[in-house]
Amino acid sequence: MLQRIKIWSEKGQGIVEYALILAFVVAIAVIALKTDSGMGQAIQAKFTEVTNKINGTGTTTP
């Protein structure tokens, strides 16, 4: 019985670790996209460019 509890506890710990890593990555992405820095603006411009290419609108650059 104790073995089962230990295995279940380790699985739960792994899930929590992955969730924390995911939350950290999402937080960094949100900060990068929301800031008015050059990096945030460059990322938004690239997303806009890709969206326009997918939709077939806008200008294309070589």
N, CA, C and O of each residue as an XYZ file, in Angstrom:
248
protein
N       0.824     -1.198      0.000
C       0.000      0.000      0.000
C       0.864      1.256      0.000
O       0.571      2.221     -0.706
N       1.933      1.237      0.799
C       2.822      2.388      0.881
C       3.506      2.653     -0.457
O       3.752      3.804     -0.817
N       3.815      1.573     -1.198
C       4.424      1.721     -2.520
C       3.492      2.466     -3.476
O       3.935      3.323     -4.241
N       2.205      2.137     -3.428
C       1.229      2.811     -4.291
C       1.157      4.302     -3.994
O       1.117      5.121     -4.911
N       1.140      4.642     -2.746
C       1.079      6.052     -2.357
C       2.326      6.786     -2.836
O       2.228      7.919     -3.308
N       3.488      6.163     -2.723
C       4.736      6.793     -3.153
C       4.731      7.041     -4.662
O       5.110      8.121     -5.116
N       4.302      6.042     -5.442
C       4.260      6.193     -6.898
C       3.271      7.289     -7.283
O       3.570      8.124     -8.138
N       2.099      7.292     -6.661
C       1.101      8.317     -6.959
C       1.635      9.702     -6.615
O       1.397     10.661     -7.348
N       2.353      9.807     -5.502
C       2.912     11.080     -5.069
C       3.949     11.585     -6.061
O       4.001     12.780     -6.353
N       4.777     10.678     -6.583
C       5.800     11.076     -7.553
C       5.163     11.536     -8.858
O       5.639     12.492     -9.472
N       4.100     10.875     -9.289
C       3.411     11.310    -10.505
C       2.815     12.697    -10.304
O       2.900     13.549    -11.189
N       2.218     12.919     -9.148
C       1.651     14.228     -8.848
C       2.709     15.311     -8.824
O       2.471     16.434     -9.270
N       3.869     14.977     -8.307
C       4.960     15.943     -8.264
C       5.400     16.302     -9.673
O       5.656     17.472     -9.957
N       5.495     15.313    -10.567
C       5.898     15.572    -11.953
C       4.906     16.465    -12.672
O       5.296     17.357    -13.425
N       3.625     16.226    -12.441
C       2.593     17.043    -13.076
C       2.687     18.489    -12.594
O       2.556     19.420    -13.389
N       2.911     18.676    -11.311
C       3.034     20.028    -10.762
C       4.255     20.723    -11.343
O       4.192     21.911    -11.659
N       5.359     20.009    -11.490
C       6.566     20.613    -12.065
C       6.322     21.058    -13.503
O       6.709     22.162    -13.887
N       5.684     20.208    -14.296
C       5.378     20.596    -15.678
C       4.427     21.786    -15.731
O       4.581     22.660    -16.584
N       3.469     21.831    -14.850
C       2.541     22.957    -14.811
C       3.260     24.248    -14.459
O       2.962     25.296    -15.033
N       4.197     24.191    -13.528
C       4.963     25.384    -13.160
C       5.839     25.863    -14.313
O       5.953     27.065    -14.553
N       6.455     24.930    -15.021
C       7.275     25.308    -16.176
C       6.407     25.953    -17.247
O       6.783     26.974    -17.822
N       5.248     25.361    -17.515
C       4.336     25.918    -18.509
C       3.877     27.315    -18.112
O       3.828     28.213    -18.952
N       3.543     27.504    -16.840
C       3.107     28.816    -16.362
C       4.226     29.844    -16.526
O       3.966     30.990    -16.894
N       5.457     29.445    -16.258
C       6.601     30.349    -16.406
C       6.785     30.753    -17.870
O       6.994     31.930    -18.164
N       6.709     29.797    -18.780
C       6.875     30.092    -20.204
C       5.760     31.014    -20.694
O       6.021     31.949    -21.451
N       4.541     30.763    -20.277
C       3.409     31.617    -20.669
C       3.595     33.026    -20.128
O       3.334     33.999    -20.836
N       4.040     33.149    -18.886
C       4.252     34.474    -18.296
C       5.307     35.248    -19.069
O       5.135     36.439    -19.328
N       6.389     34.594    -19.436
C       7.451     35.260    -20.207
C       6.919     35.685    -21.578
O       7.227     36.782    -22.045
N       6.128     34.834    -22.223
C       5.573     35.179    -23.533
C       4.625     36.364    -23.436
O       4.651     37.248    -24.292
N       3.795     36.395    -22.411
C       2.858     37.512    -22.231
C       3.625     38.796    -21.989
O       3.279     39.835    -22.551
N       4.644     38.748    -21.175
C       5.449     39.946    -20.898
C       6.126     40.427    -22.179
O       6.159     41.626    -22.452
N       6.665     39.495    -22.964
C       7.352     39.871    -24.203
C       6.393     40.492    -25.206
O       6.762     41.427    -25.916
N       5.171     39.987    -25.273
C       4.215     40.512    -26.244
C       3.559     41.808    -25.789
O       3.164     42.617    -26.629
N       3.434     42.026    -24.501
C       2.722     43.194    -24.000
C       3.614     44.415    -23.795
O       3.106     45.533    -23.709
N       4.898     44.233    -23.719
C       5.771     45.373    -23.484
C       5.857     46.231    -24.732
O       5.649     45.756    -25.848
N       6.163     47.486    -24.527
C       6.316     48.410    -25.641
C       7.765     48.481    -26.108
O       8.169     49.426    -26.785
N       8.529     47.474    -25.738
C       9.924     47.443    -26.150
C      10.029     47.050    -27.620
O       9.040     46.653    -28.236
N      11.200     47.161    -28.160
C      11.428     46.780    -29.550
C      11.156     45.308    -29.778
O      10.670     44.922    -30.841
N      11.463     44.487    -28.795
C      11.249     43.051    -28.939
C       9.766     42.724    -29.048
O       9.359     41.933    -29.899
N       8.963     43.333    -28.188
C       7.522     43.100    -28.233
C       6.918     43.538    -29.548
O       6.069     42.848    -30.112
N       7.355     44.682    -30.035
C       6.841     45.198    -31.307
C       7.298     44.331    -32.471
O       6.536     44.117    -33.414
N       8.537     43.825    -32.420
C       9.045     42.966    -33.484
C       8.276     41.649    -33.537
O       7.962     41.146    -34.616
N       7.978     41.099    -32.367
C       7.220     39.852    -32.316
C       5.812     40.067    -32.865
O       5.312     39.249    -33.637
N       5.177     41.162    -32.468
C       3.833     41.445    -32.962
C       3.836     41.675    -34.467
O       2.914     41.244    -35.160
N       4.865     42.352    -34.982
C       4.958     42.584    -36.425
C       5.112     41.262    -37.172
O       4.518     41.075    -38.233
N       5.901     40.355    -36.626
C       6.104     39.054    -37.270
C       4.814     38.236    -37.257
O       4.483     37.588    -38.250
N       4.079     38.261    -36.133
C       2.792     37.564    -36.068
C       1.829     38.141    -37.097
O       1.111     37.394    -37.761
N       1.807     39.450    -37.234
C       0.935     40.095    -38.216
C       1.323     39.688    -39.632
O       0.459     39.409    -40.463
N       2.621     39.654    -39.904
C       3.102     39.258    -41.224
C       2.694     37.814    -41.548
O       2.227     37.532    -42.651
N       2.869     36.924    -40.603
C       2.503     35.525    -40.818
C       0.995     35.383    -41.015
O       0.545     34.639    -41.886
N       0.221     36.097    -40.206
C      -1.236     36.049    -40.333
C      -1.673     36.542    -41.704
O      -2.546     35.945    -42.334
N      -1.068     37.631    -42.165
C      -1.410     38.160    -43.482
C      -1.065     37.168    -44.589
O      -1.818     37.023    -45.552
N       0.067     36.487    -44.456
C       0.449     35.506    -45.475
C      -0.509     34.319    -45.473
O      -0.858     33.798    -46.532
N      -0.928     33.897    -44.299
C      -1.873     32.780    -44.214
C      -3.206     33.167    -44.841
O      -3.821     32.377    -45.558
N      -3.646     34.395    -44.562
C      -4.923     34.865    -45.094
C      -4.826     35.303    -46.548
O      -5.852     35.510    -47.195
N      -3.613     35.448    -47.075
C      -3.436     35.864    -48.446
C      -3.650     37.343    -48.651
O      -3.948     37.781    -49.762
N      -3.500     38.126    -47.587
C      -3.667     39.578    -47.685
C      -2.350     40.268    -47.395
O      -1.388     39.644    -46.945
N      -2.322     41.546    -47.656
C      -1.156     42.342    -47.327
C      -0.063     42.212    -48.368
O      -0.233     41.563    -49.400
N       1.048     42.836    -48.076
C       2.169     42.814    -48.994
C       3.116     41.696    -48.620
O       3.196     41.286    -47.462
N       3.825     41.215    -49.608
C       4.818     40.187    -49.373
C       6.200     40.789    -49.502
O       6.438     41.641    -50.358
N       7.097     40.353    -48.665
C       8.472     40.830    -48.723
C       9.366     39.675    -49.138
O       9.144     38.538    -48.720
N      10.366     39.949    -49.949
C      11.249     38.849    -50.422
C      12.108     38.299    -49.327
O      12.894     37.382    -49.561
